[in-house]
Amino acid sequence: MKSDSRAAVRVGLIGFGTVGQAFARLLARETPDLQSRRGVALSLAAVANRSIDRKRDRGLGEGVRWTEDLASVATDPGIDLVVELLGGIEPANGLIRAALNTGKSVVTANKMLLARHGTELQALAREKGVGLGIEAAVAGGIPILRALRSSFTGDRVTAVSGILNGTCNFILTEMEKTGRPYDEVLAEAQRLGYAEADPASDVGGDDAAYKLALLARLAFGRDVAFDQITREGITRLLPCDFVYARRLLLTPRQLAVARLLESGHLLLSVRTHLVSETSLLAKVTGPFNAVEVRGESGGPFIFSGRGAGGGPTATAVLADVVEIARGGAPAAPPLGFGVLEPCVPATPEEFVSPFYLRFVVRDRSGIIADLARILADHGANIEAVFQAPYEDKSALPFVMTLEPVSGKALAGALVEIDSLTFHVVPPLALPMTE
Ligand SMILES: NC(=O)c1ccc[n+]([C@@H]2O[C@H](COP(=O)([O-])OP(=O)(O)OC[C@H]3O[C@@H](n4cnc5c(N)ncnc54)[C@H](OP(=O)(O)O)[C@@H]3O)[C@@H](O)[C@H]2O)c1
């Protein structure tokens, strides 16, 4: 599919919500410039969504077919390229397959679908010789997948990590700034449009894990499955964690991490880390995203910007549409590697880090001695104990930092520690990252 001044590439849009509307408006705005200055001719041929009458936008031109029949757009011979912006697994999966099977290229921002079925969709697109654009599925407007697919082919990537969920980052940085509790800040994030009415996928870590599965496939050429990524949300952080973190010159950030270990195993996790206050990740605040890529030869690179929102995400969708319109099926496979090797995830023994342990207890004598004994039994060495002056002896927070210890040893100790009767809330363990 090559665009020239005679034949415009006809785009069918399925899903006219936040990103779909932003994309359609961006396309309408940019079409003349793309044609006159970049030589790429595009036209919006159809828009499909349920209850389409409430969505019609006459500003997008008279030539657009508005329909509730999603499948008719996926298989329409009058459409060259389908943009899927519905979200979810079905009907998106079936529609994308139908479009690819009828020889159309597809552009999608659907991280959940790509994390679960991206490898099969890539195979189908390559079998049919058509394009599959996925840039918008990770970190919105940040062009990180394109960079991994092309700019990093000259290096061996050893780690890719970052702040991939703007909702979590907004909540953590607001809790830090204002000292308010999680529930209050979540409600504010929902008012401001930074959190969904049902925030579970964002604050529980699933959303970042979908994106990490894609990043890790592109970085390492391994067929990373969503379920191989350990996930822990931000919901258990308390205001006191921010007070103690500051004393340690650290700050909480919800990080998605994929790291290649010497064993050849991949460490894959989404959880809250304490990072240095002076690190670049600590400077990423509010709803912003950042992705760090470490190359064996090139060292660390950071990509930062708006990781969500209709406008930024639409730019990534349009860039994929333009790339496909210019050259047909791009030479590089969407996931960077034509054949993905199996992924062997790291075992808990292989994750070794210094840890922050926070307790909230009903005060009584002997608590530190009990904890120290259990930690020592599991080979964990206490580095320091911190207790800020708190009045309430019935819910007294304090913190221990541990010297580097394996995730397995710590998990064993925490099972025993959890069974002690003085806890007001379960203990919280956060890795402390350089
Ligand atoms: N929003 C972001 O910042 C962002 C960033 C990166 C990637 N993405 C991805 O982009 C995609 C779209 O996200 P979004 O935020 O634009 O979602 P959205 O606002 O909920 O839009 C989805 C649209 O699809 C329609 N739709 C959903 N299921 C349908 C069905 N079964 N039949 C017919 N119409 C259906 C919805 O109709 P109704 O209006 O009737 O519900 C809505 O108009 C998702 O894959 C998402 O993960 C979003």
The ligand as an SDF file (V2000), in Angstrom:
LIG
                    3D

 48 52  0  0  0  0  0  0  0  0999 V2000
   -7.0530    6.8500   26.6550 N   0  0  0  0  0  0  0  0  0  0  0  0
   -5.7220    6.7910   26.6360 C   0  0  0  0  0  0  0  0  0  0  0  0
   -5.0520    7.6680   27.1580 O   0  0  0  0  0  0  0  0  0  0  0  0
   -5.0240    5.6460   25.9640 C   0  0  0  0  0  0  0  0  0  0  0  0
   -3.6220    5.6550   25.8850 C   0  0  0  0  0  0  0  0  0  0  0  0
   -2.9660    4.6120   25.2240 C   0  0  0  0  0  0  0  0  0  0  0  0
   -3.7170    3.5680   24.6920 C   0  0  0  0  0  0  0  0  0  0  0  0
   -5.0810    3.5830   24.8230 N   0  0  0  0  0  0  0  0  0  0  0  0
   -5.8070    2.4670   24.2400 C   0  0  0  0  0  0  0  0  0  0  0  0
   -6.6380    2.9780   23.1960 O   0  0  0  0  0  0  0  0  0  0  0  0
   -7.8200    2.2010   23.0810 C   0  0  0  0  0  0  0  0  0  0  0  0
   -9.0510    3.1180   23.1910 C   0  0  0  0  0  0  0  0  0  0  0  0
   -9.0090    3.7590   24.4600 O   0  0  0  0  0  0  0  0  0  0  0  0
   -9.9700    4.9910   24.7890 P   0  0  0  0  0  0  0  0  0  0  0  0
   -9.4000    5.6380   26.0080 O   0  0  0  0  0  0  0  0  0  0  0  0
  -10.2080    5.8200   23.5740 O   0  0  0  0  0  0  0  0  0  0  0  0
  -11.3150    4.2090   25.1770 O   0  0  0  0  0  0  0  0  0  0  0  0
  -12.7940    4.7720   25.1840 P   0  0  0  0  0  0  0  0  0  0  0  0
  -12.7940    6.2380   25.3860 O   0  0  0  0  0  0  0  0  0  0  0  0
  -13.5690    3.9090   26.1010 O   0  0  0  0  0  0  0  0  0  0  0  0
  -13.2730    4.5140   23.6560 O   0  0  0  0  0  0  0  0  0  0  0  0
  -13.6420    3.2570   23.1800 C   0  0  0  0  0  0  0  0  0  0  0  0
  -14.7190    3.4710   22.1410 C   0  0  0  0  0  0  0  0  0  0  0  0
  -15.0660    2.2190   21.5890 O   0  0  0  0  0  0  0  0  0  0  0  0
  -16.4760    2.0220   21.7060 C   0  0  0  0  0  0  0  0  0  0  0  0
  -16.7270    0.6110   21.9480 N   0  0  0  0  0  0  0  0  0  0  0  0
  -16.1420   -0.1740   22.8980 C   0  0  0  0  0  0  0  0  0  0  0  0
  -16.5810   -1.4330   22.8110 N   0  0  0  0  0  0  0  0  0  0  0  0
  -17.4580   -1.4390   21.7800 C   0  0  0  0  0  0  0  0  0  0  0  0
  -18.2630   -2.4500   21.1980 C   0  0  0  0  0  0  0  0  0  0  0  0
  -18.2390   -3.7110   21.6740 N   0  0  0  0  0  0  0  0  0  0  0  0
  -19.0480   -2.1320   20.1560 N   0  0  0  0  0  0  0  0  0  0  0  0
  -19.0660   -0.8770   19.6850 C   0  0  0  0  0  0  0  0  0  0  0  0
  -18.3560    0.1460   20.1850 N   0  0  0  0  0  0  0  0  0  0  0  0
  -17.5510   -0.1440   21.2260 C   0  0  0  0  0  0  0  0  0  0  0  0
  -16.9140    2.8750   22.8790 C   0  0  0  0  0  0  0  0  0  0  0  0
  -18.2710    3.2160   22.7540 O   0  0  0  0  0  0  0  0  0  0  0  0
  -19.0730    3.9030   23.9880 P   0  0  0  0  0  0  0  0  0  0  0  0
  -18.7410    5.3550   23.9230 O   0  0  0  0  0  0  0  0  0  0  0  0
  -20.4940    3.6010   23.6910 O   0  0  0  0  0  0  0  0  0  0  0  0
  -18.5870    3.2220   25.2430 O   0  0  0  0  0  0  0  0  0  0  0  0
  -15.9960    4.0830   22.7330 C   0  0  0  0  0  0  0  0  0  0  0  0
  -16.5240    5.0450   21.8420 O   0  0  0  0  0  0  0  0  0  0  0  0
   -7.7260    1.1460   24.1980 C   0  0  0  0  0  0  0  0  0  0  0  0
   -7.1680   -0.0320   23.6720 O   0  0  0  0  0  0  0  0  0  0  0  0
   -6.7620    1.7660   25.1850 C   0  0  0  0  0  0  0  0  0  0  0  0
   -6.0800    0.8110   25.9630 O   0  0  0  0  0  0  0  0  0  0  0  0
   -5.7380    4.5970   25.4300 C   0  0  0  0  0  0  0  0  0  0  0  0
  1  2  1  0
  2  3  2  0
  2  4  1  0
  4  5  1  0
  4 48  2  0
  5  6  2  0
  6  7  1  0
  7  8  2  0
  8  9  1  0
  8 48  1  0
  9 10  1  0
  9 46  1  0
 10 11  1  0
 11 12  1  0
 11 44  1  0
 12 13  1  0
 13 14  1  0
 14 15  2  0
 14 16  1  0
 14 17  1  0
 17 18  1  0
 18 19  2  0
 18 20  1  0
 18 21  1  0
 21 22  1  0
 22 23  1  0
 23 24  1  0
 23 42  1  0
 24 25  1  0
 25 26  1  0
 25 36  1  0
 26 27  1  0
 26 35  1  0
 27 28  2  0
 28 29  1  0
 29 30  1  0
 29 35  2  0
 30 31  1  0
 30 32  2  0
 32 33  1  0
 33 34  2  0
 34 35  1  0
 36 37  1  0
 36 42  1  0
 37 38  1  0
 38 39  2  0
 38 40  1  0
 38 41  1  0
 42 43  1  0
 44 45  1  0
 44 46  1  0
 46 47  1  0
M  CHG  2   8   1  16  -1
M  END
$$$$
